[in-house]
Every structure is written in C-alpha cells, then in structure tokens.
C-alpha cells in the first residue's frame, strides 16, 4: 500500500465550502433555477481561481478539485498561512459563503483537521498533527 506521507516536506491543505450544498438546494426548492445556476457558476469559477492561485505557488500541486473541495500539496518552504486566509476571504467575497480548511503533513491529517474545522463551527483553519 502506497503512503501519502510526505517525504519532501510538503503541507497538505484541504479546503471545503461551507453550506454550499444547502444554499444550492434551497434555491432549487424555491424554484429559482436561474439563481441556482448563477450560484453554481460563481462557486465553480471561484474554485478554479483558487486552484490557479495555489498552483502559482512554487512547487504546489492540486491533488483534487471537485465541487467545492480542493486538496493541494504545498512545499513547506512555500507554505504561507496568510495566503490561505487571502484565498478564504476572496471566496467569501465572490460567493457569499465561507471556506473551512484542514492542514496537515498527510492527506489523512488534513482531512481530519477539515472535519474538526467543520464540527467546531466552520469558517476556520485547523492545523493539528
């Protein structure tokens, strides 16, 4: 079994939109198809922008991007918490929704930290080993 444990001193970041599905579902329940389409496009476009911002960091890679989720690997030497905060603020400004973030030295740790961020109120970054 292959491990994703980092050997090159990378940091994994797992970003996930808060309440995206609920907001989209409510628009659809209300019959607002135009609003749902517009909101969906806004989220998709902003996720693409976030991916481009992350990939612009030297050595960073997008591991997964789908829906309102992004998992990225960023070299430790390029890791910058302020950059993630800027990304989160840009996401809020463009979509009206917040982003939760889990950070760790493995994908599993980043996923666990994202779950902790969601369970502890959303709209935060959790980084625990």
N, C-alpha and C positions, 0 to 999 in steps of 0.2 A: 504494500500500500504506500503510495506516494504521500509525503507530508508536505503541507504548505508552510511549515515552519520556516521562518526567514533565515537565510544564510547570508544574505547580502545587506543586513541591517536595514531592512525596509519596515515601513509602518503601513498597516492596512487600515483603510478608512471605509466605513460602511455608512452611507447617507440614505435616509428614507424620509419621504414626505409625510407630514402629519395630517391626518384627516382628509387626504386626497380622495380616497375611495368613497368616504361618507359624503363629501361635498358633491362629488360627481353623481352618486346615487340619488341624492336629494334633488338635484337638478332634473334628473331623468324622471323621478317620481312626480315631480311638479309639471312634467311635460315640456320642460324647457330644453328642447333638443339643440337649439342654436346656442344657448348658454353652455350646455354640456360640451358641445363641440368646441366652442371657444376656450373654455376652461381646460379641456383636454389638450388642445393645441398649445396653450400657454405653458402647461406643465411639460409637455414633450419638448418644446423649443427651449425652455429654461434648463431642462436636464441635459440637452445637447450642448448648451452654452457652458454648463458646469463641467461636463466631460472635457470640453475643449480647454477650459481653464486649468483643469487638473493635468491634462496631457501636455500643457505648455511648461509644466514644471520639469526640470531636467531629470530624466530617468523614470518619471512617473508613468504608470500604465493603468488603463481601465481594465479591470478583471471582468466586470459585469455591469451592464447598464440596461435596465428594462423597467418600463412603467415609471414609478417614482423612486426607484432604487438605483444606487451606484455603489459598487465596491471598487476601490482603487488601491494600488500598491505605490507607495511613495518612498524613495530612498530616505533614510534617516537624515542624511546630510541636507536634504532639500525640504524636510518636514517643517511646516510653519502653521501653528495653530491659528494665527491671525488670518492666514489665507482661507482656512476653513470657515472662520467666522464671517469673513467678507462674502464667501460663497453663500452661506446661510442667509445673510442679510439681503443679498441680491435675489435669492429665491423668494423670500418673503415679499420683496418689493414688486416682483414680476408676477407672482401667482396669488398672493394673499394668504399663503399657507407657510407654515414653518417647516424646518427640517430637523430631524434628530440625527445624531451621529454617534457611532461607536468606533473607537480607535483601539488598535492592539498590534502586537507583533506577529499575530497569525490571523487568518480569516475567522477562525472559531472565536478567538478573543474579541475581535471587532464585532462579530455577530452577537456575542453575549453582552458586550457593552452597549450595542444598539438596543437590545432588548431591555437592558437596565434603564437606558435613557427614556424609552417609551413608557415603561412601567412607573418611572418616577416623575412623570408629568409632561414628557415630550419637550420639544424645543430646547434641546440641550446637547452638549457633547459629553460623553462619558469615556474616560480612558483609565482603565484599571487592568492590571495583569493578574 
